[in-house]
Amino acid sequence: MHLIHLVRFYRRVQARRHVGVGIVLTLLMTSVIGNSLCFYVFDGPAHAEAGSPITFGDAVWYSLISITTIGYGDLSASSAGARIGTIFFIVFVGLGSFSFLLGMAIDGLAGFASRRRRGMSRALMKDHILIVNVPSEARLTQLLRELRSDPNYGGRDIVVISDRLEELPVDDSHVMFIRGSVLERETYERADAMDAAIAIVLATSYDDSSSDAIVASAVAVIDNMHPELHIVAECINEMHKHLFDSVRCDSVVFSMGITANLLVQEAQDPGIAQLIDVITSNVRGTTLFSTDAPPSALGTNYNEFARALLDADVNLMCVNRGTESLTAWSGLSAQLGDRLIYAAKLRLTWDELVSRTSD
């Protein structure tokens, strides 16, 4: 019957964790202080007469070692009063409260790990990458592989946000899962969106007709929380482009449109798909990078600049100027706001590109 009552008490303590921890810590401190006083008062004089006096700190040490059942044997109760104190404060109170506290700590750690696995905890990260929505496990795996292969972003932590997953389908210590609605602010607060560096908002599913509307809405929520955050969104249907006109999104990628264009191009001119596969991947070969043209670049002749870069194994592919993507260099000079897209083996700044042309 005593065991049943003990189990019931333990369950009540678990149910009221904060109150339970307070009770157990109080009992534990009572047992340590009570036993220390008994040992110091009753055994102290005997130790002093034997020429090996003990301090109250020694008594506390003896109590802690006894409660944890380590028992080094350097100190032990010898008088009747100290032994009675040890039986009551250590055996009856201390061992039980210590076992309770240890069990609660183990349960707490197990609960934290379970909540983390199920996406119910908080990210506690900074300068991380947000991936919102998981259209498929394969797509998530591919995206993580590409991010990990980039020298600038490979070491960053990643937070995956989805309300359609029960647990994260990948095992990576640098990837955390937050489960919750992608349209609710609270979800992004748990993902520490205010401290994130980049947000990639994927389609919910490639056969979901409402995906683009959900993605645009998620972008609006993120932008409202963190206007400076760099946001890239995936749009399935290019006819839904207007959904993103009223939200601030740095880039919108029309994934299905790009795929359709590439399929037609490959059918007409074989080899293009292989090129696109290589230059858009961080995993192998030459990769596409971008850099802004600073004020010092004003007036630079892009035609001459592109030729000089070729000798340095850098291929200038395009100049983004507002909504235009310029790929012909004749008579084209640098302006403020230009962004250069180039193919190279490494990411380079404008100054590094200029230095390559003068080597």
C-alpha positions as CSV (number, residue, x, y, z in Angstrom):
1,M,0.0,0.0,0.0
2,H,2.9,2.4,0.8
3,L,4.3,1.8,-2.7
4,I,0.9,2.6,-4.3
5,H,0.7,5.9,-2.3
6,L,4.3,6.7,-3.3
7,V,3.5,6.1,-7.0
8,R,0.4,8.2,-6.8
9,F,2.3,11.1,-5.1
10,Y,5.0,10.9,-7.9
11,R,2.3,11.2,-10.6
12,R,0.8,14.2,-8.9
13,V,4.2,15.8,-8.7
14,Q,4.8,15.1,-12.4
15,A,1.4,16.7,-13.3
16,R,2.3,19.9,-11.4
17,R,5.9,20.0,-12.5
18,H,6.8,23.5,-11.1
19,V,5.2,22.9,-7.8
20,G,6.7,19.4,-7.6
21,V,10.2,20.6,-8.3
22,G,9.9,23.2,-5.5
23,I,8.7,20.6,-3.1
24,V,11.4,18.1,-4.0
25,L,14.2,20.8,-3.8
26,T,12.9,21.9,-0.4
27,L,13.0,18.3,0.9
28,L,16.4,17.8,-0.6
29,M,17.8,21.0,1.0
30,T,16.2,20.1,4.3
31,S,17.8,16.6,4.3
32,V,21.2,18.1,3.5
33,I,21.1,20.9,6.1
34,G,19.5,18.6,8.7
35,N,22.0,15.8,8.3
36,S,24.9,18.3,8.2
37,L,23.9,19.9,11.5
38,C,23.5,16.5,13.1
39,F,26.9,15.3,11.9
40,Y,28.6,18.6,12.8
41,V,27.1,18.9,16.3
42,F,27.3,15.2,17.4
43,D,30.5,14.0,15.6
44,G,32.3,17.4,15.5
45,P,33.7,17.2,19.1
46,A,35.0,13.7,18.6
47,H,36.9,14.6,15.5
48,A,38.3,17.7,17.3
49,E,39.6,15.5,20.2
50,A,41.1,13.1,17.7
51,G,43.1,16.0,16.1
52,S,41.2,16.0,12.9
53,P,38.5,18.8,13.3
54,I,35.8,19.1,10.7
55,T,34.1,22.2,9.4
56,F,30.4,22.6,8.6
57,G,31.5,22.5,4.9
58,D,32.9,19.0,5.6
59,A,29.5,18.0,7.1
60,V,27.7,19.3,4.0
61,W,30.1,17.3,1.8
62,Y,29.4,14.2,3.8
63,S,25.6,14.7,3.4
64,L,25.8,15.3,-0.4
65,I,28.0,12.3,-1.0
66,S,25.6,10.1,1.2
67,I,22.5,11.3,-0.7
68,T,24.0,10.6,-4.1
69,T,25.0,7.1,-2.8
70,I,28.6,7.6,-3.9
71,G,30.0,7.2,-0.3
72,Y,33.8,7.9,-0.6
73,G,34.2,6.7,3.0
74,D,36.4,9.6,4.0
75,L,33.7,10.6,6.6
76,S,31.1,8.6,8.4
77,A,28.7,9.0,11.3
78,S,30.0,7.5,14.6
79,S,27.9,8.9,17.4
80,A,24.3,7.9,18.1
81,G,23.0,11.4,17.3
82,A,24.8,11.6,13.9
83,R,23.6,8.1,13.0
84,I,20.0,8.8,13.8
85,G,20.3,12.0,11.8
86,T,21.7,10.1,8.9
87,I,18.9,7.5,9.0
88,F,16.2,10.1,9.1
89,F,17.5,12.9,6.9
90,I,19.5,10.7,4.4
91,V,17.7,7.4,4.2
92,F,14.1,8.5,4.7
93,V,14.1,12.0,3.3
94,G,17.3,12.5,1.2
95,L,17.4,9.4,-0.9
96,G,13.7,9.6,-1.8
97,S,13.8,13.3,-2.8
98,F,17.0,12.8,-4.7
99,S,15.5,9.9,-6.6
100,F,12.4,12.0,-7.3
101,L,14.5,14.9,-8.6
102,L,16.7,12.7,-10.8
103,G,13.5,11.0,-12.3
104,M,12.0,14.4,-13.0
105,A,15.2,15.6,-14.7
106,I,15.3,12.5,-16.9
107,D,11.6,12.9,-17.7
108,G,12.2,16.6,-18.5
109,L,15.0,15.8,-20.9
110,A,13.0,13.1,-22.6
111,G,10.0,15.4,-22.9
112,F,12.2,18.2,-24.4
113,A,13.7,15.7,-26.9
114,S,10.2,14.5,-27.8
115,R,8.9,18.1,-28.2
116,R,11.8,19.0,-30.3
117,R,11.3,16.0,-32.6
118,R,7.6,16.8,-32.9
119,G,8.3,20.5,-33.6
120,M,6.8,21.8,-30.4
121,S,9.8,23.6,-28.9
122,R,11.5,26.9,-29.7
123,A,14.4,27.2,-32.2
124,L,16.7,29.5,-30.1
125,M,18.9,30.2,-33.2
126,K,20.3,33.3,-34.9
127,D,21.3,34.1,-38.5
128,H,19.7,30.8,-39.5
129,I,17.8,29.8,-42.7
130,L,14.0,29.3,-42.6
131,I,12.5,26.7,-44.9
132,V,8.7,27.1,-44.9
133,N,6.5,24.2,-46.2
134,V,7.7,20.8,-47.2
135,P,6.1,19.7,-50.5
136,S,7.9,16.4,-50.4
137,E,10.7,14.7,-48.5
138,A,12.8,14.4,-51.7
139,R,12.5,18.2,-52.3
140,L,13.5,19.0,-48.7
141,T,16.5,16.6,-48.9
142,Q,17.6,18.2,-52.2
143,L,17.3,21.7,-50.8
144,L,19.3,20.8,-47.7
145,R,22.0,19.2,-49.8
146,E,22.4,22.4,-51.9
147,L,22.5,24.7,-48.9
148,R,25.0,22.5,-47.1
149,S,27.3,22.6,-50.3
150,D,27.4,26.4,-50.3
151,P,30.6,27.7,-48.5
152,N,28.7,30.8,-47.3
153,Y,25.6,29.1,-46.0
154,G,26.7,25.5,-45.4
155,G,27.5,26.1,-41.7
156,R,24.2,27.9,-40.9
157,D,21.5,26.3,-38.8
158,I,18.2,25.6,-40.6
159,V,14.7,25.7,-39.3
160,V,12.0,23.8,-41.2
161,I,8.4,25.0,-40.7
162,S,5.4,22.9,-41.6
163,D,1.9,22.1,-40.4
164,R,1.8,18.9,-42.5
165,L,4.6,16.9,-40.9
166,E,4.5,14.9,-37.7
167,E,8.3,14.7,-37.4
168,L,11.2,15.9,-39.4
169,P,12.0,13.3,-42.1
170,V,15.8,14.0,-42.0
171,D,18.4,13.4,-39.3
172,D,20.6,16.4,-39.1
173,S,21.8,18.1,-35.9
174,H,21.8,21.5,-37.6
175,V,18.2,21.2,-38.8
176,M,15.3,21.9,-36.5
177,F,11.6,21.3,-37.0
178,I,8.9,23.7,-36.0
179,R,5.3,22.4,-36.3
180,G,2.6,24.9,-36.7
181,S,0.5,26.9,-39.1
182,V,2.6,28.8,-41.7
183,L,0.0,31.6,-41.5
184,E,0.3,32.3,-37.8
185,R,2.8,34.7,-36.2
186,E,3.3,32.4,-33.1
187,T,4.8,29.7,-35.4
188,Y,7.5,32.1,-36.6
189,E,8.1,33.4,-33.1
190,R,9.0,29.8,-32.1
191,A,11.2,29.7,-35.2
192,D,13.0,32.9,-34.2
193,A,12.2,34.5,-37.5
194,M,13.2,37.9,-36.2
195,D,16.8,36.7,-36.0
196,A,16.8,34.7,-39.3
197,A,19.0,35.6,-42.3
198,I,17.0,34.1,-45.1
199,A,13.5,32.6,-45.7
200,I,12.7,30.2,-48.4
201,V,8.9,29.7,-48.8
202,L,8.2,26.5,-50.8
203,A,4.9,25.3,-52.3
204,T,2.7,23.4,-49.9
205,S,2.2,20.6,-52.5
206,Y,2.5,20.5,-56.3
207,D,-1.0,19.3,-56.7
208,D,-2.6,21.8,-54.2
209,S,-4.5,24.5,-56.1
210,S,-4.4,26.8,-53.1
211,S,-0.6,26.5,-52.7
212,D,0.3,29.9,-54.2
213,A,-2.2,31.8,-52.1
214,I,-0.9,30.1,-48.9
215,V,2.7,30.9,-49.9
216,A,1.9,34.6,-50.6
217,S,0.1,34.8,-47.3
218,A,3.0,33.2,-45.5
219,V,5.4,35.7,-47.1
220,A,3.1,38.5,-45.8
221,V,3.3,37.2,-42.3
222,I,7.1,36.9,-42.3
223,D,7.6,40.3,-43.9
224,N,5.3,41.9,-41.3
225,M,7.5,40.4,-38.6
226,H,10.9,41.0,-40.2
227,P,10.8,43.5,-43.1
228,E,14.6,43.3,-43.7
229,L,14.6,39.5,-44.0
230,H,15.6,38.2,-47.5
231,I,12.6,36.2,-48.7
232,V,12.4,33.9,-51.7
233,A,9.1,32.3,-52.6
234,E,8.1,29.5,-54.9
235,C,5.0,30.0,-57.1
236,I,3.6,27.0,-59.1
237,N,1.3,28.8,-61.5
238,E,2.7,31.9,-63.2
239,M,-0.9,33.2,-63.6
240,H,-0.9,33.7,-59.8
241,K,1.9,36.2,-59.9
242,H,-0.5,39.0,-58.9
243,L,-0.8,37.3,-55.5
244,F,2.8,38.5,-54.7
245,D,2.3,42.0,-56.0
246,S,1.0,43.2,-52.7
247,V,3.6,41.6,-50.5
248,R,7.3,42.3,-50.2
249,C,9.1,39.3,-51.6
250,D,12.7,39.7,-52.8
251,S,12.3,36.9,-55.4
252,V,9.5,34.8,-56.8
253,V,10.6,31.5,-58.5
254,F,8.0,30.1,-61.0
255,S,9.2,26.5,-60.6
256,M,6.7,24.8,-63.0
257,G,7.2,27.5,-65.7
258,I,11.0,27.1,-65.5
259,T,10.7,23.3,-65.8
260,A,8.3,23.6,-68.8
261,N,10.7,26.1,-70.5
262,L,13.7,23.8,-69.9
263,L,11.9,20.7,-71.2
264,V,11.1,22.5,-74.5
265,Q,14.6,23.9,-74.8
266,E,16.1,20.5,-74.2
267,A,13.8,18.9,-76.8
268,Q,15.0,21.5,-79.4
269,D,18.6,21.8,-78.3
270,P,19.9,18.8,-76.4
271,G,22.6,19.6,-73.8
272,I,20.9,22.7,-72.3
273,A,19.4,20.7,-69.4
274,Q,22.8,19.3,-68.5
275,L,24.3,22.8,-68.4
276,I,21.5,24.2,-66.3
277,D,21.8,21.3,-63.9
278,V,25.5,22.0,-63.4
279,I,25.5,25.8,-63.1
280,T,22.5,25.9,-60.7
281,S,24.0,23.3,-58.3
282,N,26.3,24.0,-55.4
283,V,27.4,20.3,-55.4
284,R,29.5,20.1,-58.5
285,G,31.2,22.1,-61.2
286,T,30.8,25.8,-62.0
287,T,28.0,27.5,-60.1
288,L,26.0,30.7,-60.7
289,F,26.6,33.5,-58.2
290,S,25.6,37.2,-58.0
291,T,27.1,40.4,-56.7
292,D,26.0,44.1,-56.6
293,A,27.8,46.7,-58.6
294,P,29.0,49.4,-56.1
295,P,29.1,53.2,-56.9
296,S,32.8,52.7,-57.8
297,A,31.6,50.5,-60.8
298,L,29.7,53.4,-62.4
299,G,30.6,53.7,-66.1
300,T,32.4,50.3,-66.3
301,N,32.0,48.9,-69.9
302,Y,30.4,45.5,-69.4
303,N,31.6,44.3,-72.8
304,E,35.3,44.8,-71.9
305,F,34.7,43.7,-68.4
306,A,33.1,40.4,-69.5
307,R,36.0,39.7,-71.9
308,A,38.6,40.3,-69.2
309,L,36.7,38.0,-66.8
310,L,36.8,35.1,-69.3
311,D,40.5,35.0,-69.0
312,A,40.0,34.5,-65.3
313,D,37.6,31.6,-65.8
314,V,34.6,33.8,-64.8
315,N,31.7,34.0,-67.2
316,L,29.5,37.1,-66.9
317,M,26.0,35.7,-67.7
318,C,23.6,38.6,-67.0
319,V,23.1,42.0,-65.5
320,N,19.8,42.4,-63.6
321,R,18.7,46.0,-63.8
322,G,15.3,46.5,-62.2
323,T,12.9,44.1,-63.8
324,E,15.2,43.6,-66.8
325,S,17.7,40.8,-67.3
326,L,20.4,42.1,-69.8
327,T,22.5,39.5,-71.5
328,A,23.9,41.6,-74.4
329,W,26.9,43.8,-73.4
330,S,27.5,45.9,-76.5
331,G,27.4,49.6,-75.4
332,L,26.2,48.7,-71.9
333,S,27.8,50.5,-69.0
334,A,27.4,49.9,-65.2
335,Q,24.6,51.8,-63.4
336,L,23.6,52.1,-59.7
337,G,21.4,49.1,-58.7
338,D,22.9,46.7,-61.2
339,R,23.4,43.1,-60.0
340,L,25.7,40.9,-61.9
341,I,25.1,37.2,-62.4
342,Y,28.2,35.2,-63.2
343,A,29.4,31.6,-63.5
344,A,32.5,30.7,-61.5
345,K,33.9,28.1,-59.1
346,L,33.8,30.5,-56.2
347,R,31.6,33.4,-55.0
348,L,33.4,36.7,-55.6
349,T,32.6,40.3,-54.7
350,W,32.8,43.1,-57.2
351,D,36.2,44.1,-56.0
352,E,37.4,40.5,-56.3
353,L,36.0,40.3,-59.8
354,V,37.9,43.5,-60.7
355,S,41.1,42.1,-59.2
356,R,40.7,39.0,-61.4
357,T,40.7,41.2,-64.5
358,S,43.9,42.9,-63.6
359,D,45.9,39.7,-62.7
